[in-house]
Amino acid sequence: MPRNQFQRMVFAFITVVITVHAYVFYSIYVVNGDALRTAVGTTSVLSAVRMIGGIYMFGRIMPVWSVVIVEFCFAYAMECLYGSPLSFKLACKNFDPKATHPVLFETSIICATVGLMVPAMSLIATFLYYPYDTGFQIHTALVQWLRLMCYNFPFAFFTQLFFIQPFVRCVFKLIFSPASLAQKAQNC
């Protein structure tokens, strides 16, 4: 798919934009939805978020858009510096890219990326959303990290494998297909 560093950065950007939005809303509704509704006494997660004024992050309530931006910055940096290069190397250790069917090789890259990014981003999220008002305790952070990994891994695996990555690959092919590149060259 991506052939050079610029294309890898664009591919990672598209992936992270979609993924971060999915995970923020998954975390709000699925992981923390009951706690939010119970804390405010509403039946709707969205109304609870409105009543609270945002999402708890960095020890205070922040608007949802700022939570998305913070998570995007961490996820994009992690994807470019850690997730994408290492997952490709892991896939190459197990499969020869030239001899393996492209679908199988891409699936192995997706699985490796999920296996690398879920623990890393769950650890970052543990510290972003940690309840600092009660003081910091390492065993509480470890339990939160394991809890987040248990919630995030199945969601990450299935959404990346069946929804997000196929969609991103289609968008990427539209942007960087030889026909679209030729059209852009003619317009210049």
Residue pairs with C-beta under 8 A, 6 or more apart in sequence:
1 7
1 11
1 106
1 169
1 172
1 173
2 8
2 10
2 11
2 172
2 176
3 176
7 172
7 176
8 80
8 84
9 80
10 172
10 175
10 176
11 168
11 172
12 76
12 79
12 80
12 84
13 76
14 168
14 171
14 172
15 79
15 164
15 165
15 168
16 72
16 75
16 76
16 79
17 72
18 164
18 167
18 168
19 75
19 159
19 160
19 164
20 68
20 71
20 72
20 75
21 68
22 159
22 164
23 71
23 121
23 152
23 155
23 156
24 64
24 67
24 68
24 71
26 155
27 125
28 36
28 45
28 49
28 55
28 64
29 45
30 151
30 155
31 148
31 151
33 45
36 45
36 48
36 49
36 52
37 43
37 44
37 45
37 48
39 48
39 52
40 47
40 48
40 51
40 52
42 48
42 51
49 55
49 64
52 61
53 61
53 63
54 61
54 62
54 63
54 64
54 66
54 67
55 61
55 62
55 63
55 64
55 67
56 62
56 129
56 131
57 66
57 67
57 70
57 128
57 129
58 128
58 132
59 130
59 132
59 133
62 70
70 128
71 125
71 128
74 121
74 124
74 128
75 117
75 121
78 117
78 120
78 121
78 124
79 113
79 117
82 116
82 117
82 120
83 113
83 116
83 117
83 120
84 113
86 112
86 116
87 109
87 110
87 112
87 113
87 115
87 116
88 109
88 112
90 108
90 112
90 116
91 97
91 105
91 108
91 109
91 112
94 108
95 104
95 105
95 108
97 105
100 108
106 165
106 169
107 161
110 160
110 161
110 165
111 157
111 161
113 160
114 153
114 156
114 157
114 160
114 161
117 156
118 149
118 152
118 153
118 156
119 149
121 152
122 145
122 148
122 149
122 152
123 145
125 148
126 141
126 144
126 145
126 148
127 141
129 144
130 136
130 140
130 141
130 144
174 180
